[in-house]
Amino acid sequence: MRARFHLPGLTKNFSFNLIFAHLMKNCPYFFREGVEIASFYGVFPPAVWNGGRSVRGRCDESYVKQVITTFNNMGIPVRFTFTNPCITEELLHDPFCNRILELAYNDLNEVIVNSSLLEDYIRDKYPNFKLTSSTCKRLDTVDGPIGELKKDYSIVVLDYDLNNQFDQLEKIPVEDRSRCEILCNTLCNPKCKMRKEHYRLIGEHSIAYNDYVNSGSTEPFDLNKYYEINEENVINCGCFTRNAFDIRKLPTHVSPDDIWEKYIPMGFEQFKLEGRTAGRIFLTENYLYYMVKPECRDEARLMLLYNLERNGIIRVDK
């Protein structure tokens, strides 16, 4: 029995995740049976290949090396969210993104892909990377992931609309289920008709932000200067206002009991938690909810918060 969790954050929440990984190593008795950290996923901005979430900031090479080396030395892969659907031939040669892959090029680290153009480029130039088929492809019927599982992907992330649709999930061959990743705590509305379009717009915004950084401007980033904004390409979505408890009311929510009582017995073992741009309170509640034994959550929360404060990651005013 394994429950392999893919956790968010290589930049904003690097220190938080490092503390959590040490808590798991030093206090294994807090955690549910079979829990593992399968990867920490995310991106180093201003990577133009990034998709799925808008991530801003600027990471230099020394920071990129630090994050990769720190997690890899703990045996934990880093997995890059290179899922921008708007990749062009020119963007394949982006020096920053290629440098990230050069620094992370070993048999441990992974890349999540969406664009076939970028996927082919990585397979050709960086063949040792394990590739994950992204949920951004929006393959919302079971035939989609079944087709992806026939290809050379290490993991296939299922569309969240398949969550808890056990009559459909049963159609996935048993031998392939360990390669399927379940997105447990999605913020998005079930059956959202705009989801794929929003991913496209996020991709265009990532390109605009990369143009801004490369311009050398010292002015605050104004998307309007680098991308023509109008009513048709604004992402109007209230889903990001949902908190960790609102998510649990959605029919696409996968609970810890679902994981251990339904999904794992069926042969699924890969589980993804959202939260690349989330705050530390959101991450704390979700990590403990999914990975820690219910009877140990209060003690684990206290231990985690103590270590976060001790290391200056959070501040509690006295």
N, C-alpha and C positions, 0 to 999 in steps of 0.2 A: 504494500500500500504506500503510494507516494502522492503528495500534493505539492506540485512544483509551482511556486508563485513567481511571476514576473512583475517586478515592482518599479514604480515610476521615479525618474529623476536622476540625471547625471550632473546637473549644474546647480539649480536653485536648492535642491534638497540632497546634495551630495553628502554633506556633513550629517544630516538627519539620518540618511540611509546607512551611513557608516556606523553610527551609534546603534541603530537598530540591529544591524548585522552582528555587532559584537554582543548585544544583549542575547540574541538567539544562540550565539556560540557559547556564551558563558552561563546562560540560564536555560538550558534546553527543557527543563522540567516545566516551564511555563507553557510550552507549545504543544499543539495538537499532534497526534500521531502522523508521522510521515512527512511533516512540513519541511520543505527545502526552499531556499532562494534560488530560483532557476536563472535569473538575470536581473540586472538593473537596466532599464531601457530609457532612452531619451536622445538628446542631441546636444551638441555644443554650438550655441549660436555664435555667429550668424549663418550657420550652415544652410545654404540655399536648397539643398536636397530635402530639408526637413518638411514633414507633413503631419496632418492630423490635429495639431495644436499650434498656435502661434507662440513662438518662444523667442524672446528678445534678450539682448545683452551681447557681450563680447568676451569670448574666451581666448586666451593666448595659448601658445603651444605648451608652455610649462604646466598650465592647469590641465589641459587635455591629457598630458602624460601622467600627471599625478592621479587623476581619477581612474584612468585605465589601469595603471600599475597597482594602485591600492586595492581595487576590487579583484583584479586578476590574481594578486598575491594571496587573496582569501579563497581562490578557486571559483570566483563568481564571474560569469561572463558579463560584458557590457554589450547591449544590443541597440543599434542605432535606428532611429525612426526615420529612415530615408524614404518616406512615402509620398513625397510631393508628386501629384499626378501631372504637373505642368512642365516636366523636365524636357529640355530641348537638347539637341546635339551639342550646342555651345556650352550649356550648363554642365555637361558630363565632365568637362575639363576644369571645373572650378578648383582652384588650387587648395582652398581651405578644406573642402570635403575630401579631396584626394589625400591630403596630408593626414586627416583624421584616420582614414582607412590604412594608410601606411603605418601610423603609430600603433594601431590596434591589430595589425595583421599577424595573427597566430592561429592556432587550432581551437581556440576557446571562444573568441568573440563572434558576434552575429550581426546581421543586418536585416531589418524588416523592409520589404520592397512592395511597391505598388505599380510603378511605371515599368513596362516591359523594356523600354529603351535603357533605363538605368540598370535594371536587372541584368540585361545582356552584357552591359559594360562591366559590371562588377564581376559577373561570372568569368569574363574573359581576362580582366586585369588583376582581380583579387580572388582567385578560385578557391582559396582555403576558407573563405567566410561561409558560415552556415547561414542560409537564407530562410526567412520567414515570410509567408504569403500574408499580406496585411488585410485586416478587416475593412480597410478603406476601399477595397475593391467592391464592397457592398454586394456580396454574393449571398442573397437572403433566402435562397431555396437550397435544400440539402444537396441538390445535384452540383451546385457550385463548389463547395468544399470537397465533395467526392472526386470531382475532376481535378482539383488542385492537389489532392493527396496522391494522384497518379504521377505527378511531376516531381522533380528533384528539389523538394522543399524539406527543410529540417522540421518545420512546424507550419501549420495552417491555422490562422486565427479565424474562428467562426464569426459570422455576422451575429450581432446580439439578438436579432429577431428569431434566431433558432434556439435561444436560451429557453430551457424548460419545455421545449417541444419534443418530448421524449419519443413520440411515435416517429418523428422525423430523424432524430438522432440515432435511433435504432437501425436506421438504414445505412449508416456509416459502417464499413467493414470493421469488425472487432479488432483486427490486427493493425488498423490505422488510427484507432481512437487515441492512443498515447501520443500521437503527433498533432492532435487537435487542441487548440487553445481556446478556453472559454473566457470571455470578457464578463467578469462577474458583476461589477458595480457601475455599469454605464449610466451616465447622466442623461443621455439622449432620450427623446420620446420614442416609444415603440412605433415601428413602421413609419418612421419619419421619411417623408417624401423629398425633403430637402438635404438629407444627409450627404449624399454624394456631391451635390452642388456646393455645399458648404466646404467639403474637403478641397474642391477645386479652388474656391475663393481663398481658402487658407494658404494653398500652394502659391497662388498669385501674390498674396500679401507677403509670403516669405521671400519671394523674388524681389519685391519692392523694398523690403527691409534690407536685404543683402545689397541692393543697389545703393541704398542710403549709407550703409556702413562703408562701402567701397568708395563712395564719393568724398569721404573725409570730412563731411559736414560736422560742425560742432553745435548746430542747432538741434533742439529736440525733434525726434522723428515725427514727421507729419505725413501720414499715408497718402493724403491728397496730392502731395508734391511728386510722388513716385508712382502713383496708380490712380487712374481716373475713377473717382468714387461717385456712384449715383444710386438711386433707390433700388435698382435691380441687382446690384452686387454688394449690398450691405448685408452682413449676417445678422438678421434679426432673430434672436433665439434666447429664450429665458431659461434654458436648461441649466446654464452655469450657475444660476442662483440656488439650485438644489443643494441641500446639505447631505451629510452621510445618512441621515435618517429618512429624508424625503425619498432617496433612491430606493430604499427598501420597500416602498409601496408600489413600485413599478412591476408589471408582470414579467419583465425581462431580468429582474433582480435574481441573482443566484446566491442563496444563503449558505453559511457554513454547513448547516445540517444537510442542505441539498448536495453539497460537495461530497461529504463523507458517507451519506446514506444512499445517494442516487448516482452521482457522476462517477465517483471512484469505482464502485462496484460494476459499473458498465464498462470500465476500462479507460476513462478519461483521467488524465493526471496533470495537465497543463492549465494553469489558471492565471489570468491577467487582472491586475487591479489598476484602474485609472487613477490619474492624479498628477500628471507632469507639471501642471501649472497650479496645483492646489496648495493651500496653506498647510502648516504643520499640524494644526488641530484636526483637519480633515484626514490627513495621512495617519495620525495617531489612532483615531477611532477606527479607520478601515483596516489598518494592519492588525490591531488587536482583535477586532471583530472576526477577522478571517483566520488568523494564524495562531492565536493564543486560546488556550482552554478557557471556557466561560468562567470557571471558578477561580482562575488565576488572573483575570483581566485587571482587577483593581491593583493587585500587587505589581503586576507587570507595568501597568500605566505609571504607577508611582516610581518604579525603578527607571523607566524610560525617561520620564520628565526630569527626574533627579540628574541623570547623566546628561541630558540635553542642556539643563541649566548650568551644570558644573563645567561643561565645555563651551559655554557662551553661545549656544545655538538658539536658546530661548532665554528670555529674561523675565524673572518674577520680581517685581518691585517690592521692597521691604518697607 
